[in-house]
Amino acid sequence: MTELTNLVFERRKKQEKYFKNYMHWAKLVKKESKRLLGEVKVFIFGSILRKNELPRDIDILIISQKLKTAKKKSEIRAEIWKNTGISSPLEIHLATPDEYKDWYKFFIKEKIEVG
């Protein structure tokens, strides 16, 4: 194998713990989100839910009224990554309820709310 192939293989191997236990990680994200923002809704969506394909990442959408600025979204994302690992395959999406209504609900075909 080439060096690049080895790097890709090793990265995928490290990420496997996230893919196998995606609900555990989603619950961790929700717990941290609630601590930072108060009331939140958290959903998993994307390739992780499609059983007939290899997931590329774990899409997690956090909805909170307190996510009104890009600065706040960056701060929240950084705090979550501190607890989950910056190189994790978690793709953190942050939106206000209006942003969800005006954007996300049009392209998310299936989702699971994290309890």
ZIPE-V352161 format. One line per field, one symbol per residue. ss: DSSP state (A for helix, B for strand, O for the rest). burial: 1 if it has 9 or more other C-alpha atoms within 8 Angstrom, else 0. A space follows every 50 residues. Layout:
ss=???
burial=???
This chain:
ss=OOAAAAAAAAAAAAAAAAAAOAAAAAAAAAAAAAAAAOOOBBBBBOAAAO OOOOOOOBBBBBBOOOOOOAAAAAAAAAAAAAAAOOOOOBBBBBBOAAAA AAAAAAAOOOBBBOO
burial=00000100000000100110010011111101110010011111111110 00001011111111001100011001100110010000100101111011 000110010010010
